């Protein structure tokens, strides 16, 4: 099913008088303006229209359709500034012009069938829940057009998925749910093109050729076999003795491509880079429990096969292979009225590390989220701080949001990068900005 056909199908459902009368239809308009805090000027200006429709049927089934039309007029942030070859044909957004794109975000049918609950179609599957960074939330790929500044529900790339959940009550002292996933959609992380506002240039993420050597980026070599290249996932989640627990397994193509490098001689030497995708097994789990005003939670994920840039002379095509163990420990506190405080420790460890790999063996990040509501929850002040302790860089995101009505809110915030320009966050030190957002629903 092509994106154009899917959008036409959804429009047809909305335009059919009988179905339109039975649909629960809502629309969201969002305007987002970013102003450079260092040198001034508009860094981006974006308008988004997101219509959503939901139908309920007599047999208990529900059909949900969500589309998104987005305009972005500033060079460096336009739809054409993003790599599009990482999307499958069935999920790729439609370019309506150089500055706008139409995307079918979700289109799925769901229904309970005895102890089973089935969801079939294009949907988001969320594993784990963390602030700012991810460990287990890797089922769906992500768009990095705004690095990690966009809300996950908007940056996550929904996939065509068969999602089946089976209820297992009163088993092993608790109530459990078994989730089975089959994902034939071969879409992966969407990355900015070189020269885009948030194009990666940290040596952790992209090769740095010697002076006088050009770069040629080839189209990615991506899987394209419907059945053999599908992803498969299992999750067992339950509530036992006050603990929320999960065990997770995912057999997938890593959403992050390995960047194979090959020097090409000639009048002008060139470093040829070819992205390729590789299989990995993801094994992990999560836990959380409330103790009065406190919540303790954590996630862990073991990735059997990841590729990292290797600067060692003579390294095999500039890459090193290693498993990766990532985990997060978090603590939340809500003991003061209208106040929420959350702290997290993220760590990632490479068991097969050597000195040429451009990231450290043990990579550590800390996050702190402070949130307080005022005036009957109509005004909310928030601060998110993300810091990488190895590179000494990070990101500060203060925000002030006001809800005028249930369907109208505005907020003003700042995105402040700091630190070593070779780090994950410091590479965007020139992208500091003040942002103004207006959201209206009808």
Secondary structure, DSSP 8 states (H G I E B T S, - for coil): --HHHHHHHHHHHHHSHHHHHH-EEEEEEEEEEEEETTT-SEEEEEEEEEEEEEEE-TTS-EEEEEEEEEEE-STTSSGGGB--TTS-TTT--EEEETTEEEEEEEEEEEEEETTEEEEEEEE-------SSS-SS--SS-BB-TTTT-S-HHHHB--EEEEEEEEEEEEETTEEEEEEEEEE------B-B-TTSTT----TTTS----TT-EEEE---B----TTTT-EEEEEEEEEETTEEEEEEEEEEE-SS-EEEEEEE-SSS-EEEEEEE--EEEEEEEEEEEEETTEEEEEEEEEEEEEEEEB-STT-GGGEEEEEEEEEEEEEEE--STTEEEEEEEEEEE-TT--TTBSS-SEEEEEEEEEEEEETTTTEEEEEEEEEETTTTEEEEEEEEEEEEETTEEEEEEEEEEES-TTSTTGGGGGG-EEEEEEEEE-
